[in-house]
Amino acid sequence: MSSFTTVNPATGDVVKTFEHLSWEKSKKAIDDAHNDFLKWRKYSFEERGDVLRQLAVALRAHKDEIAKTMHLEMGKLLEEGKAEVEKCATTCDYFAKEAKNMLANQAASSPYARAEVTFQPQGVIFSIMPWNFPLWQVIRFAAPALMAGNVIVLKHADLTAGTSEVIGKIFNDLTPEIKLLRNCQVDHEVAEKIIADPRVRGVTFTGSSSGGRAVATTAAKNLKKIVLELGGSDAYLILEDADLDLAAKACAKTRLQNCGQSCVAGKRFIVVQKVAENFIKKMTEEMKKTEIAPLASKKFQATIISQVEKLKGWGGKVVLGGSAPQGAGAFYPPTAVVFEKNNPEIHKEEVFGPVASIIVVKDEKEAVEVANSSPYGLGGGLFTKDVSRGIALAEKELDAGFVVVNDFVKSDPRIPFGGVKESGYGRELGHFGIMEFVNIKTVGIAGENPTAAAGQGE
């Protein structure tokens, strides 16, 4: 077993030392998870809902502890951490209430006397989760998956192993008779073995596109269902009739939330030339006023420093920030880089930090072309006073999984979330999210159906 440490990114001090779980212990965890699944799947929706509501209560009771742990391990502002906990609790309450209706049997026309489509749990789901929203990423998958009757083995990022430890303890105390989530802090080699284990029926992964490819390859070799929520380089279009004050506030917020370390943060801001100067001035003023945390590690700080140099080499002009302070902390200031001329390289790069790339374009047509030129397609938005025009562009033109008119993307338990292209596939949250890890089973009852066409074999 290998050991590793978590580190406070604000000071460089070691927080805690952990050990990776061995394959032998992980295999035992899968054994136990499978046995608990056989019990949990028999719980009624009402019983599962009671447990999810208890989980919401437990999360709120541990709000300060979770927020502090996230703050120490990856720098998240305490208020942002507390808001993350509350969002998770609200999500548990939502699925506790709505899952029964979402997964109700559906009658289907068929060659049989009667047929129904039913939604049954799949079993043990392996959840591989990142460090940037260490609680939310877990709960947004776990709440619907548990209400569907599945159980979870969790591999969290090493960077936030302490937060994962707290999550594990909360689940340990939640249902003494069974354990719905097992925290298994494993290395990549053991993770591959977990994916391959025949009792693991599905995998969900949130992280980088390169990490997603590796996990998807292993899952495909073992014929496992997988959901991928990967990187993004979300584009926001500021059209010539936009409310620039509204656009500047929203764009600064989406770029700097969580110190810019969000897959679905706005990263590219594509502004029509006619309003570019005014928008850039307003957005940079908003960015200057925003309090941000340190980046999650010195390694990530070095990456951002390198990426800003790349952006400058591609023709970008730094109009705000642009250099890291000296010291042990992993800090980087809010930064804006303006491109008077488009460069295709900008759109291939995901800058995971507080750096806004602002690209000036001639008109709406070019703005859409530039937005869609990225290999990513997670989220995005556009600003215009013509809402009907905005809806048409959002629905038909912008190539992303989630597009917002006159605001920025906010994940929410009521609506599906996910991307296209190199941002992954599958959905989390909402009705479509809960369907990802169920067996959509058709049940037919023998007998004649006079209204159906003659049934044929396969």
N, C-alpha and C positions, 0 to 999 in steps of 0.2 A: 504494500500500500504506500502511495506517495503522499507527502504532506505539502501543504501550501498555506499561505497567509492571506488574510484580508488586510487592506491598507487604507488609512484615512487619506483621501486625496487632497484635503486642505492642508495637511501637515506632513504627510509622508510617514506618519507613525503606524506601526503594526497594530491592528485591532485585535486579531485573534488567529491562532493556528488551527488548521483542520487537517483531517486525513480523508483521502478518497476511500470509498467503500470498495471492498474486494468483490470479485465476481461471485465467490461463494456466498457472501452475505447478500449480494444483490439477487442471486438466484433464490435464496430463502425468502427475500422480500416479495419476489414474483409469486412464489408458491403461496405465501400467506395472502397476497392481494387477490389471487385467483379464488382462493377459498372464501374470502370475504365477498367477492363479487357474486358467488353462488347464493349467498344469503341476501345481499343488498338488492339484487335484481328482483327479489320477491316482495320487497317493500312496496306498499302502495304509493301513489303520487302524494297522497296526504301525509304519509309517514316520511317520505323523502323531503317534502316541503317543510315539515317541522324541523328536520335536521338542518336544512339550509337556513332557516330563520334563526336557529341556534348559532349557526356559523356567523351570521351577520352580527348577532349580539356579541359573540366572542371577539370578532374583529374590532368592533367599536370599543370593547373593553381593553383591548391591547393597542389602541390607536397610538398612544404616546410612545410605547415601547417599539412598535414597528417603525414609526416615523424616525425615531432616534437612531435605530439600527441602520436604516437606509441612509440617513444623513452621515453616519460615521463611515459606512462602507463605500458609498458611491457619490457622496456629496450633496444629495438632494436637499433642497431647502425644507425646513421642518414643516412649514405651512403647506408646501406642495405634497409632502409625505402624508400629512393628516388628511388632505383632500383625496389622495389616492386611496387611503383606507376607507374613507366614507363612500367613495365610488364603488369600491368592491363590496361593501356591505349592502348598498342599494341594489347592486346586481344580483346578489344572493336572494334578497327579498323579491326581486322581480321574477326570477325564474322559479322560485318557490311557489309563486302565485300563478304563473302563466304556463308552466311546462305541461300540465295535464291537458289543457286545451290544444297546445301545439302538437302534442303527440297522440291525440285522440284517433281512434280507428276511423278509416275513411271507406265508405262504400264505393265499389267500383263496378262498372258495367263489364260483363264477362260472358263466356259461353256456359257458365255454371248457373245453378239455381240462385246462388248468392256468392259474392266475393267481397272480401275486405282487404284493405291494405293496413297492416299493423306495424308499429315501430318499436323494435325490441333492442335492448342494449347489446353492445358487442362484447364487452368484457374489460380486460385490463388495458388501459391506454397509457402509453409512455409519453410524458410531457417534458420537452426540452425547452427551457425558458431562459431568457436573457436577463441582464443586470439593470437595464435602464428604467423599467417600471417593474421592480422585483415582486411586488404583490399583485398589481393589476394584471400583468401578463398571465399569472397563474390562475387567478380567480375568474377572469373573463372566459377562460376555457373550462375551468373546473365546475363552475356553477351549472351551466347547461349539461355538461357531460355527466355529472353526478345525478341530476334530476332525470336524465334519460336512463339511469340505472347502471352506469359504468363505474369503475374505480380507477385510481390513478397511481402510477409510479412517477415521481418527479425527479428530474435531473435539472438542477438550477445552475446558473453560471457560478464559477468559483468566486468571482469578484464579490458576489453578494451571498456567500454561503451562510452568513449569520442571519440574514433575513429569511433564507430558506429554512434554517434551523427553527426559527420562531414559527414559521408557517407549519412545519411538521409537528411542533409541540401543540399548537392550537388544534390540529386535526387529531392528535393522539388523545386529547382531552374531550373531544367533541362527542364521540360515540364509543364508550368503553368496550362495548360488545364486539364491534368490528372497527376496522381502520379504513377510511375511505381514500386517504392519500398517504403514501409513504415517501418520505424524503430520502432519496438515494443520491448522495453527492459522489458521482463516479467520474472517472476519466473517459476519454473518447473510446479507448479500446473496450472498456466494459460496456459503454453505451451501445456499441455495435452489437455486442452479445445480447443485450437486453432487447434490442429491436428484433433480433433473429429468434428469440425465444418463442415457441409456438403458442404459449399462453398469452402473449402480448398481441392484441388484435388490431391496434392502431397506434399511430404516432402523430403528435402535433409538435411543430417546431416553429419558434419565433427567433429570428436572428438574421445574420448576413446572408446574402445570396450565395456566397461560396460555401458557407456552412449548410445552407439549405440543399445545395447540390449533393454534398457528401451524405447527408442524412437521407435524402430522397433516393440516392443510389442504393444505400443499404436496405431501405424499406422496399424498394422495387425488387431487389434480389430475393427478398423474403415474402413478396406478395402481400405487403401490409398497406392498408389504407393510411394516407397521410394528408395532413393539412399544413401548408407552409405560409407563414406571414413573414416576408423577407424585407429587404431594404427598400428605400424609396428616395426619389429626388423630386419631391412634389413641386409642381409648378402652379403659381398663382398669376392669373392674367389681370392686368389693370388696364381696362379699356378707356377710350378717350372720354366717355361720359360717366366714368366712375366717380363716386363720392370719395374724394382723395383722403379726407380725414378718417373716414370709416376704414378705407383700405389700408392706410398707414398703420392704424392701431391694430387691426386684425393681422396684418402681415408681420409686424414686429412681434406680436404675441405668439403666432404659430412658429416663427423662426427661433424664438428664444426660450420657449417653454422647456423645462427640464434641461436648461443650458444647451438647447439645440440637439440634445441626444434622444431623438425620437424618430422612428422609421417614418412616421406620418407627419412630421413637421414640414412646414413649407421651407423649401431650400432654394428654389429658383423663382425669381419674381420678374415677370415678363411684362414690360410696360410700354404702351404705345408712345411714340416719340413726342406727340403733341402735349402730353401731360407728364413726361418723364422728369423734367427738372423739378417741378413742384412736388411730385410724389417722392422722389429721392430725398428731398429736403425734409418732408414730413415724416417719412419712415425712419430716417436716421435720427431725427429728434426723438421719436418714440423709443428707438433702441437705446439711446443714451439714458433714458429715464428708467430702464428696466433692470431690476436686481436679478443677478444670475448667480448660480452656485459654481463651484469649480467643476471642471471635467472630471470624469470618474477615475482617471489615473494619469500619471505622468506619461505613460505610453501614448494615451489618446491625445494628450497635449502636443507631443512630438508629431503625431500624425496631422493634427490641425495646422501646426506651423508649416509642415511640408506642403500641405494642400493649398494653403494661402499663397505660398511661393509659386505653386503650379498655376493657380488662377491668375496671378500677375504675369506669368510667362505666357499665358494664353490671351493676353491683351487686357486683363482687368486692371482697373484703377481703384486702389483702396481709398475710400472716402471717409471711413470710420474705423477706428481700431487698427488691427492688423499686426500687432506684435504682442508676445506673451511677456508678462512681468517676470522678473527674476525671483527666485526663492524655491522653497521645497514644495509648495502647493501646485496643483495642476490647473491653475487659473488661465483663462483666456478671455479677453474682453469681447463684447458685442462688436462685430465687424461687418462692414458692407463693402462689397467689391462690385464696381460698375463696369459693364461691358457696353460700350457704344456700338460695337460690332459683334455680331454673333460668332461664336467659335464652337464647332461641334463637340469638342472635347469637354466643355463645361457640363454637358448633359449626361455624360457617362459616369460622372463622379458623384458619389454620395458623400457630402461633407457632414460628418456626424458631430457637429458642434455649432457654436453661436455665430456662424458666418453666412451672410445673405449674399447670393449672387444675383445682381440686378441686371437684366438684359434689356436693352432698348431696341424696339422693333418699329417697323414702319407703320403697320396697321394690324387689324384684327386677324386677317388671314395669316400673316406671318407669325403672329403670336401663337395661334393654334398649331402651326407647323413646328415651331420651335419647342412648344410644350410637349408635343408628341414625339419629338426626336430622341427622347431619352429611352434607354432600354428598360427603365422602371415604369411602373404604372400602379402605384398604391393609392394615393389620394391627390387632391388638388382643389383649386377653386378659381373663381373669376369675379371681378367687380364691375358692375354696370348698373345704371339706373333703369335700364330697360329689362325688367325681370323676365318677360317672355323670351326675349332674345337670349338672356343668360341661361334659362332652362334649356332652350334648344341647343345651345353650344355644349352645355353640361351633359345632356343626354346623348347627343348624336356625334359630337366632334372630339371631345377630350377623352383620351384613351387611358382610363384609370378606373379603379374599383369603387371610388367614393369621391364625388365632386360636389362642391358647395357653392352656391351663388351668394355673394355679399357677406361671407363669413368664412371661417376656416374649419377644417375637419376635426370633429370631436367624436371619438368612439362612445357608444352608448348601448346599454343592454337591449334596447328595443329595436335596433336596426343592424343589419349585417355589415360586417367589416372584413375587408380583404382586398387583394390586388390582382393585377394581370401582368403579363410579361415576366420580367425577372423579379417582380415583387411577390411572386408566389401564386398559389391557387388554393381553392377552398375558402370557406367563410367561417368567421367566428361571430357570436352574438346573434340576437334576433331569432326569428323562426328558422332561417336558413342555417344558422350556426348550430342549433341543437340537432339538426338533421345529419350533421357530418359523421357522427359516431353512433349511428343506429343501424340496425339491420332492417331495411325497408322490405318487409315480408308480406307476400301475397298469400292469403288463405282462401281457398275455394271450397264450396260445399256442393257436392254432387247433385245433379238433377237437371232437368231441362229448363232452358231459358228461351222462351218462344220469341223474345224480341232480339236475340243475339244472332249474328251470322254464324254459320257452321264453324265450329272450332276445329282447328288443325293442330297437329303436333308441331314440335319445334321446326 
